[in-house]
């Protein structure tokens, strides 16, 4: 019962907030208050939202849609419209109930129907329901139009009409108010305040869209009075919000798109006004409803406007959508669907890389040749006259990623040092299919050393053969390339390597989705069992953490979504942290919920962890700005975000201690998050993670000279009857 009331309460507030593409409770409250500037109208809007929520619950409509206000905001608008134009009597009450029922049914049907095409139905249910009612009431003698009495108590807000505001800005405020069927300045100011509270980007877009639409309308000779009285102005505003920052990631291009579309909205508005009024119907939000899905569909199909990026994961905030996208591009912009690693163990040097000076030319320019060098930069011991003298000779060659072996070429003898076999150019080689149009080829292998055959499935790191000196190979080296087809002579494919370590003068640097360059010494990441086990969270696993002072206690449930996204979910706080563990790296991809929970701290502390211990290696990453930034600085940044982002949160992790470098049982990781503003950086959070007994034993947080330590409460041994249940938050 408590949860049902909570769903209804959230749904009612979101019925108002949803008008401007947000789910902010403060904005919802301000819009509800704005509707009450004329209580005789506003109270029916609230009643309509409540009744629609009740009908939706009775019809067992998806509770997520109910809580988001998706099935009640149309009914709320219809209720406001009816109260603004009809007298309240018994017939009105009956009509009110029928209208709410129709709006709920239409909302649910249109959300589902348009959703099949991945398009928004917007307020189409409101327009259709309101039109149906208006077309019917002429036949019902019990329904009477409303006659307003000119009493000061009913028009107290008219005093605002004397405010010294520019004419266009007054029309802007009236247009905002007319969304709630109360086109006055006070209502408009409250609505504007609600938009500004929810989103600075939406606020600027509302002014931009209205300003351009207003200028275009008046330049064509339109009467400015019609902007508010015929519901034209709010179509400019809603279209700008939808296209400029909600359905597309906000940037200067989407602002330009808003400017480009406003003349179209003007034409739709005037045409709709002239056409619909012949039937005695207002145009309402029809131009907005027509324009936005059309633009989304065309841009999605054409995909020809660079920089116009559709929002995939909707967070109901232009700022969050933008900051998340920017962070994703920074972290994973070069990522690939199939992660290709290096085909060897240990440290090797790039003898020839892309566009190499010897053989990597033309169709074969995207390839690498690898050798092993010693401290003197030599590739061989002794005289170097025999293949056995070379460090790479007879070393294992491994699968760079999982796949099926589609070709094995064997039987070619090794060359004497300095000789090459031009006739059998590739020598002994293996080709693996990793995905459609993605194959890897490893060449110059040793005769009769293969451990796989055609048709075998191999996993990343499985040994395939030993390195030889066959084919066009003057000395033992690995030739490695990616290609789109399985032929031995197929041209190369430009494709980055997922993760590898680059050896520097004093440290190893992690490289992600990068291309090794000639002369660089690189290595595959060798995972450490303690790290690998500590950051493996299996579905159904429960982790309990408690601070040393006993003030905070949280229980996290590990699970996966229907899209197979792994997550940790805290039932008490409602927080969820989504993560990826690909066997080499552990990293968090997203976080939802309140800030500064223990799960949020862990999300920051372990934002990205390499699962191999390398003491002198630092892992660097970036944290989404909206997860930490707040205050006046964030407020200003939001206004500027579509054009420039000057505030950043940078993550860094190091491996300062382990009790054993080979098989550690205890390890400490240190990480930090620093804030960078206009190039000036300072510490924001410092973390330490303690790994023991193959698990995360504890982690500490230091912020503003205060330290908080949370320890994992290890579960008691389970009985045979206890079966873990996977958490689900789909």
Secondary structure, 3 states (H helix, E strand, C coil): CHHHHHHHHHHHHHHHHHHHCCCCHHHHHHHHHHHHHHHHHHHHHHHHHHHHHHHHHHCCCCHHHHHCCCCCHHHHHHHHHHHHHECCCHHHHHHHHHHHHHHHHHHHHHHHHHHHCCCCCCCHHHHHHHHHHHHHHCCCCCCCECCCCCCHHHCHHHHHHHCCCCHHHHHHHHHHHHCCCCCCHHHHHHHHHHHHHHCHHHHHHHHHHHHHHHHHHHHCCCCCHHHHHCCCHHHHHHHHHHHHHHCECCCHHHHHHHHHHHHHHHHHHHHHHHHHHHHCCCCCCHHHHHHHHHHHHHHHHHCCCCCCCECCCCCCCHHHHHHHHHHHHHHHCCCCCCCCCCCCCCEEEEEECCCCCCCCCHHHCCEEEEECCCCCCCCECCCCCCHHHECCCCCEEECCCCEEEEEEECCCCCCCCCCCCCCCCCCEEEEEEEECCEEEEEEEECCCCCCCCCCCEECCCCEEEEECCCCCCCCCCEEEEEECCCCCCCCECCCCEEEEEEECCCCEEEEEEECCCCCCEEECCCCCHHHHHHCCCCCCCEEEEEECCCCCEEEEEEEECCCCCEEEEECCCCCEEEEEECCCEEEEEEEECCCCCHHHHHHHHCCEEECCCCCCCCEEEEECHHHCCCHHHHHHHHHHCCCCCCEEEEEEEEEEEECCCCCCCEEEEEEEEEEEECCEEEEEEEEEEEEECCEEEEEEEEECCEEEEEEECCCCCCCCCCCCCCECCC
